Amino acid sequence: MRIPNAVHESRGWVLSRIAADFDLLDVWALPVEGERDELVAFLEQMAGLDPLQSGALPSRVLFWVRLQIGQLLGWDDGDRRPIPGCTEVTLLDRLPADLDVSAELPAIGSRLSEVAGGFRPLFRTDDEWAAEISNATVHGVMQLTWVERDNGRYGANLAVYVKPRGLLGSAYMRLIDPFRQLIVYPSLLRHVGKSWESRFRG
């Protein structure tokens, strides 16, 4: 289920403050529910996410194709590029001084780190986790939040923030948008929900 961007941003997330110059593409409510203190358990579950092996076949193919193109064209060569329009190379430089960043920052998906340049964790609070990615097309952030639902339970939301890198990045984002909306996110949401439910079945 999509969540209006304005509703998401109204909660005053840390990421909304440090990435105010990024575009919030969309926010999705994941089919995951738990107790108030289960964000860490959810992140640990997400740590095993492998988009090249999990989910529907069309989604796996799209991730594989993106990986091959990135390798062929050198999009994901690991260079530390500045954030578009800025001098910083990472949002770590914008973290508030009073933010406790001592908590362990699990990487989400070992194989995900090989796709499109790799996600690097930024911070975790009691209800928010974020990781950034930088490659030849975008500087982006994946944010996972743990919010109270209408039934009194808590659940996970996924938000994606980006700054396209020049004309290539803008064209790339327009090209992949229908694939994200129609194939990748529906497959990802189903897989995450099933993975979360499986932990209760032992």
C-alpha positions in Angstrom: 0.0 0.0 0.0 1.3 3.5 -0.9 1.5 6.1 1.8 1.2 9.8 0.9 4.6 11.5 1.0 3.2 14.4 3.0 1.9 12.0 5.7 5.3 10.3 5.9 7.3 13.6 6.1 5.0 15.0 8.8 6.5 12.6 11.3 9.8 14.6 11.4 12.2 11.9 10.6 15.9 12.4 11.0 16.4 11.6 7.3 13.8 14.3 6.3 16.1 16.9 8.0 19.4 15.7 6.6 18.2 15.0 3.1 15.8 17.9 2.6 17.4 18.5 -0.8 16.5 15.0 -2.0 13.3 14.0 -3.7 11.1 11.6 -1.8 10.0 9.2 -4.6 7.5 7.2 -2.7 6.6 5.5 0.6 5.2 1.9 0.9 3.7 0.2 3.9 5.3 -3.2 4.1 3.2 -6.3 5.1 5.0 -6.5 8.4 3.6 -6.0 11.9 5.1 -6.5 15.4 5.5 -5.0 18.8 6.8 -1.5 19.5 10.4 -2.7 20.2 10.8 -5.0 17.2 12.6 -2.7 14.7 15.9 -4.5 15.3 14.3 -7.9 14.7 12.9 -6.6 11.5 16.2 -5.2 10.3 17.9 -8.6 11.2 15.3 -10.3 9.0 15.9 -7.9 6.2 19.7 -8.5 6.4 19.1 -11.7 4.5 17.4 -10.0 1.6 18.8 -11.1 -1.8 17.0 -9.4 -4.7 18.9 -11.6 -7.2 17.6 -14.8 -5.6 14.3 -13.9 -3.9 10.9 -12.6 -5.2 9.2 -13.0 -8.5 11.2 -13.9 -11.6 10.7 -10.6 -13.4 12.0 -8.7 -10.4 15.1 -11.0 -10.2 15.7 -10.5 -13.9 15.6 -6.7 -13.6 18.1 -6.7 -10.8 20.4 -9.0 -12.8 20.1 -6.8 -15.9 20.9 -3.7 -13.8 23.9 -5.4 -12.3 25.3 -6.4 -15.7 24.8 -2.9 -17.2 26.4 -1.3 -14.2 29.4 -3.6 -14.6 29.6 -3.1 -18.3 29.4 0.7 -18.2 31.3 1.2 -15.0 28.4 2.8 -13.2 29.2 1.1 -10.0 33.0 1.4 -9.9 33.1 2.5 -6.3 34.4 6.0 -6.7 33.3 8.4 -4.0 31.3 10.9 -6.0 30.0 14.1 -4.4 26.2 14.3 -3.7 24.8 16.1 -6.8 24.9 19.8 -6.3 27.0 19.5 -3.1 30.5 19.1 -1.8 29.8 16.2 0.6 30.2 12.7 -0.6 28.0 11.2 2.1 25.1 12.1 4.3 27.1 11.0 7.3 28.5 14.5 7.2 25.1 15.9 7.8 24.1 13.8 10.8 23.1 15.9 13.9 25.8 16.1 16.5 23.3 14.9 19.2 22.3 11.8 17.3 23.5 8.6 19.0 25.1 6.6 16.2 26.7 4.0 18.5 24.0 1.4 17.7 24.9 -1.4 15.4 23.9 -0.6 11.8 23.1 -3.9 10.1 23.6 -3.9 6.3 20.4 -4.9 4.5 21.0 -7.7 2.1 24.5 -9.1 1.5 23.8 -9.4 -2.2 22.1 -6.1 -2.3 25.4 -4.5 -1.7 26.5 -5.7 -5.1 23.6 -4.1 -7.0 23.9 -0.5 -8.3 26.9 0.5 -6.1 25.9 -0.9 -2.7 24.0 0.5 0.3 26.0 1.9 3.2 24.2 2.2 6.5 23.9 5.8 7.9 22.1 5.6 11.2 19.5 3.8 13.4 17.2 5.2 16.0 14.4 3.5 17.9 12.1 3.8 14.9 14.2 4.7 11.9 17.0 3.1 9.8 18.6 4.6 6.7 21.3 3.6 4.2 22.7 5.5 1.2 23.8 4.5 -2.2 26.0 6.4 -4.7 26.7 5.5 -8.3 26.9 7.1 -11.8 23.1 7.6 -12.0 21.9 8.7 -8.5 22.7 9.4 -4.9 19.9 7.7 -3.1 18.7 6.7 0.3 16.6 3.7 1.5 14.8 4.4 4.7 12.9 1.8 6.9 10.7 3.2 9.6 8.7 1.5 12.4 5.4 3.2 12.9 2.2 2.6 14.8 -0.7 1.3 12.8 -4.4 1.9 13.2 -4.8 -1.4 15.1 -2.3 -0.5 17.8 0.4 -2.7 16.4 3.6 -1.4 14.8 4.7 -2.0 11.2 7.5 -1.2 8.7 7.4 1.4 6.0 9.9 1.7 3.1 10.7 5.2 1.7 13.1 6.0 -1.2 14.9 9.3 -1.5 17.0 10.3 -4.5 19.1 13.0 -6.2 19.6 12.1 -9.9 23.1 12.6 -11.2 22.9 14.8 -14.2 21.0 14.0 -17.4 21.9 10.4 -17.2 20.4 10.1 -13.7 17.2 11.9 -14.6 16.7 9.8 -17.7 17.5 6.6 -15.8 14.9 7.4 -13.1 12.2 8.1 -15.7 13.1 4.8 -17.5 12.9 2.6 -14.4 9.9 4.2 -12.8 7.2 1.9 -14.3 9.4 -1.2 -13.5 9.8 0.0 -9.9 6.1 0.5 -9.5 4.7 -2.5 -11.3 7.3 -5.2 -10.8 10.0 -4.5 -8.2 8.1 -3.1 -5.3 5.1 -5.5 -5.5 7.6 -8.5 -5.6 9.7 -7.0 -2.8 6.7 -6.4 -0.5 5.4 -9.9 -0.9 8.8 -11.4 -0.2 9.4 -9.3 2.8 6.0 -10.2 4.2 6.5 -13.9 3.7 10.0 -13.7 5.2 8.7 -11.9 8.3 5.8 -14.4 8.8 8.2 -17.4 8.4 10.1 -16.4 11.6 7.0 -17.2 13.6 6.7 -20.6 12.1 10.2 -21.5 13.2 
